[in-house]
Amino acid sequence: MRPLTVLTGILLGSSAATTFGLAATLVVFLVLSGENPQFRAELPLLVRYLAVFVGLTAVASLGFLGLAKNKPWRLWAQLATWASVAGLAALYWSTRP
């Protein structure tokens, strides 16, 4: 396997795990938001990051499949994958206090 395929696979696994973790956290926050108003305040940002990571996971999976199967559109998928990572980094730094 080529190094870029491995790196994309690592990114795919990490983003899928983060997506699962954010979704589980969202469920817990939704259940507990009636008792703790501080959880309700965190919901919009949590939903935003969950949506971003769902998108990143989808794009990374396309990038990984394109590389693994040597498809002609693999370079476009890789460009979208790394642009998504850059967008996520920009979103993260813009929401820092």
Backbone as a printed PyTorch tensor [residue, N CA C, xyz], in Angstrom:
tensor([[[  0.8380,  -1.1730,   0.0000],
         [  0.0000,   0.0000,   0.0000],
         [  0.8880,   1.2440,   0.0000]],

        [[  0.4830,   2.2280,  -0.7490],
         [  1.2530,   3.4670,  -0.8590],
         [  1.1120,   4.3400,   0.3880]],

        [[  2.0950,   5.1690,   0.6680],
         [  2.0640,   5.9880,   1.8900],
         [  0.8520,   6.9260,   1.9680]],

        [[  0.4520,   7.5150,   0.8520],
         [ -0.7010,   8.4160,   0.8850],
         [ -1.9860,   7.6480,   1.1860]],

        [[ -2.0730,   6.4140,   0.7190],
         [ -3.2380,   5.5820,   1.0260],
         [ -3.2760,   5.2730,   2.5200]],

        [[ -2.1450,   4.9680,   3.0840],
         [ -2.0760,   4.6860,   4.5220],
         [ -2.4440,   5.9320,   5.3190]],

        [[ -1.8970,   7.0690,   4.9420],
         [ -2.1930,   8.3180,   5.6400],
         [ -3.6790,   8.6640,   5.5390]],

        [[ -4.2610,   8.4580,   4.3830],
         [ -5.6880,   8.7200,   4.2080],
         [ -6.5200,   7.7330,   5.0220]],

        [[ -6.0740,   6.4870,   5.1120],
         [ -6.7620,   5.5000,   5.9370],
         [ -6.7240,   5.8690,   7.4120]],

        [[ -5.5960,   6.3840,   7.8630],
         [ -5.4840,   6.8350,   9.2550],
         [ -6.4240,   8.0120,   9.4950]],

        [[ -6.4670,   8.9470,   8.5480],
         [ -7.3780,  10.0840,   8.6560],
         [ -8.8290,   9.6070,   8.6670]],

        [[ -9.1510,   8.6420,   7.8180],
         [-10.5120,   8.0980,   7.7700],
         [-10.8890,   7.4500,   9.1020]],

        [[-10.0230,   6.6350,   9.6440],
         [-10.3130,   5.9870,  10.9190],
         [-10.4520,   6.9790,  12.0550]],

        [[ -9.5910,   7.9690,  12.0690],
         [ -9.6490,   8.9870,  13.1250],
         [-10.9210,   9.8220,  13.0230]],

        [[-11.2830,  10.2050,  11.8150],
         [-12.5000,  11.0140,  11.6630],
         [-13.7520,  10.1960,  11.9570]],

        [[-13.7570,   8.9160,  11.6010],
         [-14.9100,   8.0740,  11.9170],
         [-15.0480,   7.8860,  13.4320]],

        [[-13.9410,   7.6850,  14.1130],
         [-13.9770,   7.5380,  15.5700],
         [-14.4280,   8.8330,  16.2410]],

        [[-13.9580,   9.9560,  15.7520],
         [-14.3680,  11.2450,  16.3100],
         [-15.8500,  11.4950,  16.0480]],

        [[-16.3230,  11.1250,  14.8560],
         [-17.7430,  11.2670,  14.5420],
         [-18.5900,  10.4450,  15.5070]],

        [[-18.1840,   9.2130,  15.7620],
         [-18.9140,   8.3670,  16.6980],
         [-18.8980,   8.9720,  18.1010]],

        [[-17.7600,   9.4580,  18.5250],
         [-17.6470,  10.0660,  19.8520],
         [-18.5100,  11.3130,  19.9880]],

        [[-18.5290,  12.1470,  18.9570],
         [-19.3590,  13.3470,  18.9940],
         [-20.8470,  12.9960,  18.9980]],

        [[-21.2180,  11.9760,  18.2260],
         [-22.6220,  11.5570,  18.2020],
         [-23.0500,  11.0120,  19.5640]],

        [[-22.2020,  10.2240,  20.1900],
         [-22.5190,   9.6950,  21.5170],
         [-22.6120,  10.8240,  22.5390]],

        [[-21.7290,  11.7920,  22.4470],
         [-21.7700,  12.9400,  23.3500],
         [-23.0420,  13.7520,  23.1310]],

        [[-23.4460,  13.9020,  21.8840],
         [-24.6780,  14.6250,  21.5830],
         [-25.8820,  13.9330,  22.2160]],

        [[-25.9370,  12.6200,  22.1250],
         [-27.0480,  11.8770,  22.7480],
         [-27.0640,  12.1130,  24.2590]],

        [[-25.9120,  12.0250,  24.8790],
         [-25.8370,  12.2420,  26.3350],
         [-26.2490,  13.6720,  26.6830]],

        [[-25.7760,  14.6480,  25.9250],
         [-26.1270,  16.0460,  26.2020],
         [-27.6210,  16.2700,  26.0130]],

        [[-28.2140,  15.6400,  25.0080],
         [-29.6500,  15.7980,  24.7870],
         [-30.4490,  15.2000,  25.9370]],

        [[-30.0100,  14.0680,  26.4320],
         [-30.7070,  13.4350,  27.5530],
         [-30.5760,  14.2750,  28.8190]],

        [[-29.4080,  14.8230,  29.0640],
         [-29.1530,  15.5610,  30.3040],
         [-29.4450,  17.0600,  30.2230]],

        [[-29.7950,  17.5710,  29.0550],
         [-29.9710,  19.0170,  28.9100],
         [-31.1630,  19.5430,  29.7000]],

        [[-32.1440,  18.6890,  29.9940],
         [-33.2660,  19.1330,  30.8170],
         [-32.8540,  19.3950,  32.2480]],

        [[-31.9010,  18.6390,  32.7290],
         [-31.4480,  18.7810,  34.1190],
         [-30.3220,  19.8030,  34.2680]],

        [[-29.5000,  19.9300,  33.2550],
         [-28.3410,  20.8310,  33.3090],
         [-28.3970,  21.8180,  32.1410]],

        [[-28.7580,  23.0590,  32.3990],
         [-28.8500,  24.0450,  31.3120],
         [-27.5120,  24.3240,  30.6230]],

        [[-26.4040,  24.0540,  31.3020],
         [-25.0970,  24.3020,  30.6720],
         [-24.8920,  23.3880,  29.4630]],

        [[-25.4860,  22.1860,  29.4790],
         [-25.3740,  21.2950,  28.3280],
         [-26.1410,  21.8570,  27.1350]],

        [[-27.2720,  22.5090,  27.4070],
         [-28.0660,  23.0950,  26.3260],
         [-27.2730,  24.1670,  25.5900]],

        [[-26.4440,  24.8990,  26.2990],
         [-25.6440,  25.9530,  25.6760],
         [-24.5610,  25.3840,  24.7580]],

        [[-24.1300,  24.1720,  25.0160],
         [-23.0770,  23.5430,  24.2130],
         [-23.6080,  22.8580,  22.9530]],

        [[-24.9160,  22.6500,  22.8620],
         [-25.4810,  21.8850,  21.7580],
         [-25.2000,  22.4640,  20.3650]],

        [[-25.3450,  23.7740,  20.1350],
         [-25.1060,  24.2750,  18.7710],
         [-23.6860,  23.9960,  18.2610]],

        [[-22.6950,  24.2210,  19.1040],
         [-21.3120,  23.9640,  18.6830],
         [-21.0660,  22.4650,  18.4920]],

        [[-21.6390,  21.6590,  19.3530],
         [-21.4940,  20.2110,  19.2330],
         [-22.1230,  19.7030,  17.9390]],

        [[-23.2920,  20.2050,  17.6040],
         [-23.9560,  19.7980,  16.3550],
         [-23.1430,  20.2540,  15.1480]],

        [[-22.5720,  21.4470,  15.2190],
         [-21.7570,  21.9530,  14.1070],
         [-20.5380,  21.0570,  13.8750]],

        [[-19.8480,  20.7140,  14.9500],
         [-18.6740,  19.8530,  14.8070],
         [-19.0520,  18.4460,  14.3670]],

        [[-20.1870,  17.9510,  14.8180],
         [-20.6380,  16.6360,  14.3580],
         [-20.8920,  16.6560,  12.8550]],

        [[-21.5540,  17.6950,  12.3620],
         [-21.8070,  17.8040,  10.9200],
         [-20.4960,  17.8930,  10.1360]],

        [[-19.5470,  18.6530,  10.6400],
         [-18.2540,  18.7880,   9.9670],
         [-17.5330,  17.4420,   9.9110]],

        [[-17.5510,  16.6990,  11.0070],
         [-16.8490,  15.4200,  11.0180],
         [-17.5800,  14.3460,  10.2150]],

        [[-18.9020,  14.4230,  10.1230],
         [-19.6210,  13.5070,   9.2260],
         [-19.1820,  13.7740,   7.7830]],

        [[-19.0950,  15.0520,   7.4200],
         [-18.6310,  15.4040,   6.0770],
         [-17.1980,  14.9760,   5.8270]],

        [[-16.3280,  15.2020,   6.8090],
         [-14.9310,  14.8030,   6.6600],
         [-14.8080,  13.2920,   6.5170]],

        [[-15.5890,  12.5460,   7.2870],
         [-15.5470,  11.0870,   7.1830],
         [-15.9990,  10.6320,   5.8010]],

        [[-17.0500,  11.2510,   5.2790],
         [-17.5380,  10.8820,   3.9490],
         [-16.5040,  11.1940,   2.8680]],

        [[-15.9070,  12.3650,   2.9370],
         [-14.9180,  12.7580,   1.9260],
         [-13.6540,  11.9070,   2.0530]],

        [[-13.2250,  11.6220,   3.2870],
         [-12.0360,  10.7930,   3.4860],
         [-12.2700,   9.3700,   2.9950]],

        [[-13.4950,   8.8740,   3.1510],
         [-13.7740,   7.5270,   2.6450],
         [-13.7140,   7.4830,   1.1210]],

        [[-14.1880,   8.5290,   0.4750],
         [-14.0590,   8.5910,  -0.9860],
         [-12.5870,   8.6780,  -1.3980]],

        [[-11.8300,   9.4920,  -0.6780],
         [-10.4090,   9.6060,  -0.9810],
         [ -9.6800,   8.2870,  -0.7930]],

        [[-10.0100,   7.5780,   0.2750],
         [ -9.3720,   6.2870,   0.5290],
         [ -9.7510,   5.2600,  -0.5360]],

        [[-11.0260,   5.1880,  -0.8670],
         [-11.4580,   4.2240,  -1.8950],
         [-10.8380,   4.5480,  -3.2480]],

        [[-10.7600,   5.8320,  -3.5700],
         [-10.1530,   6.2230,  -4.8380],
         [ -8.7020,   5.7950,  -4.9320]],

        [[ -7.9620,   5.9600,  -3.8520],
         [ -6.5590,   5.5480,  -3.8440],
         [ -6.4130,   4.0350,  -3.8180]],

        [[ -7.2130,   3.3650,  -2.9940],
         [ -7.0850,   1.9140,  -2.8540],
         [ -7.4420,   1.1780,  -4.1470]],

        [[ -8.4240,   1.7090,  -4.8860],
         [ -8.8500,   1.0510,  -6.1270],
         [ -8.2530,   1.6880,  -7.3710]],

        [[ -7.3770,   2.6880,  -7.1590],
         [ -6.6770,   3.3530,  -8.2570],
         [ -7.6420,   3.9170,  -9.3060]],

        [[ -8.6660,   4.6010,  -8.8280],
         [ -9.6790,   5.1940,  -9.7070],
         [ -9.1390,   6.4700, -10.3480]],

        [[ -9.6520,   6.8240, -11.5170],
         [ -9.1510,   8.0320, -12.1840],
         [ -9.4910,   9.3270, -11.4460]],

        [[-10.5200,   9.3350, -10.6080],
         [-10.9190,  10.5330,  -9.8760],
         [-10.2450,  10.6500,  -8.5140]],

        [[ -9.2620,   9.7880,  -8.2400],
         [ -8.6430,   9.7530,  -6.9090],
         [ -7.9560,  11.0670,  -6.5360]],

        [[ -7.3810,  11.7590,  -7.4910],
         [ -6.7070,  13.0200,  -7.1660],
         [ -7.6950,  14.0920,  -6.7350]],

        [[ -8.8740,  14.1170,  -7.3690],
         [ -9.9080,  15.0650,  -6.9550],
         [-10.4180,  14.7320,  -5.5640]],

        [[-10.5630,  13.4410,  -5.2870],
         [-11.0150,  13.0270,  -3.9550],
         [ -9.9790,  13.3860,  -2.9000]],

        [[ -8.7070,  13.2450,  -3.2260],
         [ -7.6570,  13.6200,  -2.2770],
         [ -7.6440,  15.1250,  -2.0510]],

        [[ -7.8310,  15.8720,  -3.1130],
         [ -7.8890,  17.3260,  -2.9790],
         [ -9.0480,  17.7260,  -2.0680]],

        [[-10.2040,  17.1040,  -2.2460],
         [-11.3550,  17.3930,  -1.3950],
         [-11.0890,  16.9780,   0.0480]],

        [[-10.4100,  15.8470,   0.2460],
         [-10.1070,  15.3710,   1.5880],
         [ -9.2240,  16.3650,   2.3260]],

        [[ -8.1520,  16.7740,   1.7140],
         [ -7.2140,  17.6610,   2.4040],
         [ -7.7510,  19.0810,   2.5010]],

        [[ -8.6220,  19.4830,   1.5690],
         [ -9.2980,  20.7770,   1.7090],
         [-10.2610,  20.7430,   2.8930]],

        [[-10.8990,  19.5950,   3.1070],
         [-11.7870,  19.4380,   4.2570],
         [-11.0070,  19.5060,   5.5650]],

        [[ -9.8360,  18.9060,   5.5930],
         [ -8.9910,  18.9780,   6.7920],
         [ -8.5810,  20.4280,   7.0490]],

        [[ -8.2220,  21.1480,   5.9990],
         [ -7.8610,  22.5560,   6.1570],
         [ -9.0570,  23.3840,   6.6280]],

        [[-10.2420,  23.0860,   6.1040],
         [-11.4530,  23.7750,   6.5430],
         [-11.7720,  23.4910,   7.9980]],

        [[-11.5740,  22.2520,   8.4160],
         [-11.7940,  21.8930,   9.8100],
         [-10.8190,  22.6380,  10.7180]],

        [[ -9.5700,  22.7260,  10.3110],
         [ -8.5800,  23.4590,  11.1000],
         [ -8.9580,  24.9390,  11.2040]],

        [[ -9.4230,  25.5210,  10.0950],
         [ -9.8380,  26.9280,  10.1160],
         [-11.0510,  27.1260,  11.0290]],

        [[-12.0080,  26.1900,  10.9840],
         [-13.1720,  26.2750,  11.8640],
         [-12.7570,  26.1720,  13.3150]],

        [[-11.8600,  25.2480,  13.5970],
         [-11.4010,  25.0780,  14.9660],
         [-10.7350,  26.3450,  15.4950]],

        [[ -9.8340,  26.9080,  14.7180],
         [ -9.1310,  28.0920,  15.1990],
         [-10.0300,  29.3130,  15.2700]],

        [[-11.0960,  29.3440,  14.4600],
         [-12.0000,  30.5000,  14.5230],
         [-12.9250,  30.4460,  15.7300]],

        [[-13.1250,  29.2730,  16.3120],
         [-14.0130,  29.1530,  17.4720],
         [-13.2400,  29.1630,  18.7910]],

        [[-11.9330,  29.2660,  18.7340],
         [-11.1300,  29.3540,  19.9580],
         [-11.3070,  30.7170,  20.5830]],

        [[-11.4020,  30.7990,  21.9150],
         [-11.5440,  32.1110,  22.5730],
         [-10.2670,  32.9300,  22.5190]]])
